[in-house]
């Protein structure tokens, strides 16, 4: 099964995303969006304006050409609020079909909410709470729990719905927002849950928060903001004029400046109702929901982090099958781990060989950058920081740290850093001992005691331990506060 493409025709943007395949954590091989503004003015006279439709048709024509060149013959193309609500929506679809041959599926608001929920689940399999997806024309809400989506609802309060075609506000948008939110009865019963924020305008607001507080990482996905801080920021931005918003222009796209105040007003009023325990930014939404829908049931059950790590190892590592064996080999050092720690340690072991194709002087920094800025799903910023720092140590990272290493370290605490370094030093020993081969790992094993770290070696193969292996063993033992001892009289049983 080859590449898979999704085109999302929204009220504000038209976007094409091409995935490597329909596997659990496919790489994005192409991603492009164009601000077309199809939803502007629809709430006033029920019509999409010609200039917006012309730009959208031109954009879709380009996308159809790219799909043909990529030999993708089964793209999924969905149109949301603007096209489904506009009187000239059917005419727009006919023009696109005639010009490009693309078959557009208009999805209703309930389906849009479901797909947004599926998109969050795609990235965060154990997500539990409320998903809110603010598009240009509508707000979709849904509950997610146990990989299921429920309580889907759509509300006509996207920022473009609250403006006329010239960008002027409709009368009393605050009253409109509060009135629509009041219709959702179940919102009153979900106070204290997690809230997953989907949509470009809310991500732009979160980016403002990142800059204001000096948060070092730039990855928006899984960015957690204290609820009181995002509520206060949304309230403040909702009252800003375009002139006042100039101070934030470097942090947000020009096309979002005119709507971010309205997006903030909607968020502020929503947060006042649900009073969530956590505010979490999700970069995954309807497009990833469409992808998730296309996956086989068994594929959906897989862990996106572990699958993604295996894919990276297949593409860049020397011995991609070696991760699980390394995990088992260093296991004696890791008693009492949590389930999440075990999961992250497995991910680290799978990725421990992926930097070897880089220049020796920059391998450690390269691996950190790959983890922080890559497309690994199923982890939050804390998990990314832990994985990155463990691999940095594994690759012999020095104290002369570059910017990305400082960022990774800022995402975890002191105890996490100890745990990451312990994994890194253990893998550093294992990789040097085995040269990445499972058969060499079978010649020795780690056995910690109260005061010693034994490296038991097959006496018939003791030459596998050279001076470099001894040095790595001592480094690990010293870090653990133990005496490093090599025992080459141990009787191995296979």
FENSUL-V507826 format. One record per residue. N is the residue number from 1. PSI is psi as a letter, one per 30 degrees, with the letter a starting at -180 (* if undefined). Layout:
((N:PSI) (N:PSI))
This chain:
((1:k) (2:a) (3:l) (4:k) (5:k) (6:k) (7:k) (8:j) (9:j) (10:l) (11:f) (12:e) (13:l) (14:k) (15:k) (16:k) (17:k) (18:k) (19:l) (20:e) (21:a) (22:g) (23:l) (24:e) (25:i) (26:k) (27:k) (28:j) (29:f) (30:k) (31:j) (32:k) (33:l) (34:k) (35:j) (36:f) (37:h) (38:f) (39:f) (40:k) (41:f) (42:e) (43:f) (44:e) (45:g) (46:g) (47:k) (48:k) (49:l) (50:e) (51:e) (52:e) (53:e) (54:e) (55:e) (56:e) (57:e) (58:e) (59:e) (60:e) (61:e) (62:e) (63:e) (64:e) (65:e) (66:e) (67:e) (68:e) (69:e) (70:f) (71:h) (72:j) (73:f) (74:h) (75:l) (76:k) (77:j) (78:k) (79:k) (80:b) (81:e) (82:e) (83:e) (84:f) (85:f) (86:k) (87:e) (88:g) (89:e) (90:e) (91:e) (92:e) (93:e) (94:e) (95:e) (96:e) (97:e) (98:e) (99:e) (100:f) (101:g) (102:k) (103:j) (104:k) (105:j) (106:k) (107:k) (108:l) (109:e) (110:e) (111:e) (112:e) (113:e) (114:e) (115:e) (116:e) (117:e) (118:e) (119:e) (120:e) (121:e) (122:e) (123:e) (124:i) (125:e) (126:g) (127:k) (128:j) (129:b) (130:k) (131:k) (132:j) (133:j) (134:j) (135:a) (136:e) (137:f) (138:l) (139:k) (140:k) (141:k) (142:l) (143:k) (144:k) (145:k) (146:h) (147:g) (148:k) (149:k) (150:l) (151:h) (152:k) (153:l) (154:k) (155:k) (156:h) (157:h) (158:l) (159:e) (160:f) (161:f) (162:g) (163:l) (164:a) (165:f) (166:g) (167:g) (168:k) (169:k) (170:l) (171:k) (172:i) (173:e) (174:e) (175:e) (176:e) (177:e) (178:e) (179:e) (180:e) (181:e) (182:f) (183:f) (184:j) (185:e) (186:f) (187:f) (188:f) (189:g) (190:g) (191:k) (192:g) (193:l) (194:k) (195:k) (196:j) (197:k) (198:k) (199:k) (200:e) (201:e) (202:e) (203:e) (204:e) (205:e) (206:e) (207:e) (208:e) (209:e) (210:e) (211:e) (212:e) (213:f) (214:h) (215:k) (216:e) (217:k) (218:f) (219:j) (220:e) (221:k) (222:g) (223:k) (224:k) (225:k) (226:k) (227:e) (228:e) (229:e) (230:e) (231:e) (232:e) (233:e) (234:e) (235:e) (236:e) (237:e) (238:f) (239:g) (240:k) (241:l) (242:e) (243:e) (244:f) (245:f) (246:e) (247:f) (248:f) (249:e) (250:f) (251:f) (252:l) (253:k) (254:e) (255:f) (256:f) (257:e) (258:f) (259:f) (260:f) (261:e) (262:e) (263:e) (264:e) (265:e) (266:e) (267:e) (268:e) (269:e) (270:e) (271:e) (272:e) (273:e) (274:f) (275:i) (276:l) (277:e) (278:k) (279:j) (280:k) (281:k) (282:k) (283:f) (284:k) (285:b) (286:e) (287:e) (288:f) (289:e) (290:e) (291:e) (292:e) (293:e) (294:f) (295:k) (296:l) (297:e) (298:e) (299:e) (300:f) (301:f) (302:l) (303:j) (304:e) (305:e) (306:e) (307:e) (308:e) (309:e) (310:e) (311:e) (312:e) (313:e) (314:e) (315:e) (316:f) (317:l) (318:e) (319:i) (320:f) (321:g) (322:f) (323:e) (324:e) (325:e) (326:e) (327:e) (328:e) (329:e) (330:f) (331:e) (332:f) (333:f) (334:i) (335:k) (336:g) (337:l) (338:l) (339:e) (340:e) (341:e) (342:e) (343:e) (344:e) (345:e) (346:e) (347:e) (348:e) (349:e) (350:e) (351:f) (352:f) (353:g) (354:f) (355:f) (356:f) (357:f) (358:l) (359:k) (360:e) (361:f) (362:g) (363:e) (364:e) (365:e) (366:e) (367:e) (368:e) (369:e) (370:e) (371:e) (372:e) (373:g) (374:a) (375:g) (376:k) (377:l) (378:g) (379:l) (380:a) (381:e) (382:e) (383:e) (384:e) (385:e) (386:e) (387:e) (388:e) (389:e) (390:e) (391:e) (392:e) (393:e) (394:e) (395:g) (396:h) (397:k) (398:l) (399:f) (400:i) (401:k) (402:l) (403:e) (404:f) (405:e) (406:e) (407:e) (408:e) (409:e) (410:f) (411:f) (412:l) (413:a) (414:e) (415:e) (416:e) (417:e) (418:e) (419:e) (420:e) (421:e) (422:e) (423:e) (424:e) (425:e) (426:e) (427:e) (428:e) (429:e) (430:e) (431:e) (432:e) (433:e) (434:f) (435:g) (436:g) (437:k) (438:e) (439:e) (440:e) (441:f) (442:f) (443:f) (444:l) (445:l) (446:k) (447:j) (448:k) (449:a) (450:e) (451:g) (452:l) (453:j) (454:k) (455:j) (456:k) (457:k) (458:j) (459:f) (460:f) (461:h) (462:f) (463:f) (464:f) (465:j) (466:a) (467:e) (468:e) (469:e) (470:e) (471:e) (472:e) (473:e) (474:e) (475:e) (476:e) (477:e) (478:e) (479:e) (480:f) (481:g) (482:l) (483:k) (484:j) (485:k) (486:k) (487:j) (488:g) (489:g) (490:k) (491:j) (492:k) (493:k) (494:*))
